[in-house]
Amino acid sequence: MKLVADLKQYLILNDFHSVNEAITNNSQLFRNTQSECDKKLMKLRDEMAMDLYDLEEEYYTSIFK
């Protein structure tokens, strides 16, 4: 049993191709997620800027200041 466990551990620790492939896949996944988050944040920023502009315009042209 110890020999089987040692072989499994050796294969897991020294299987660089699979490890590199997993790292590459995770890296690409995280980059895609980051890109999506950046796009959503920029859209939110633009919407907030437009809303702020509209609110400022309403405030400064209001007779109820």
N, C-alpha and C positions, 0 to 999 in steps of 0.2 A: 504493500500500500504506500509506503514511504517513497518508493521509486516512482510510482505513478504520480504522486503529488509533486515530487521534484521535477518530473518531466513536464507536467502541466505548468508549473511555475516557470520553468526555463522557457517554454514556448510562449507564455504570456509576456514575460519580461524581455525576450529577445526577438519578438516578432515586430521588427521595426517598420516593415511595410504596412502592416495593419494599423499600427499606432500612428504612423505618419498620415495614413489615409483618414483615420478618424479625426485627427487634429485638423487636417485640411477641410474636412466636411464641416466640423464644428466652427472653424474659423469663417468659412463661407456663410454658414447659417447666421452667425453673429453679425457679420458685415451686412447681410441682407436685412436683418432685424434693425440694425443701427440706421441703415439707409431709410427704411420705412418710418422709423421714429423721427428722424431728422425731417423728412418730408411733412409728416403730421405736425411737428412743432413749428415749421416754417409757415404752414397753412394757418395754424392757430394764431401765430404772431401777426400775420397779415390781416386776419379777421379782427383781431383785437385792435390793431392799429386803425382799421377803418371805423370800427365802432367808437373808439376813443375820439377820432376826428369828428364823427357825427355828433357825439355827445358834447364835445367842446364847442362846436358850432352852435348847437342848440342852446347851450349855457350862455355863451357870449352874446347871442342875439335875443335872449329872453328879456322880457320886460319885468320879470319877477325876481331879478337879482337882489 
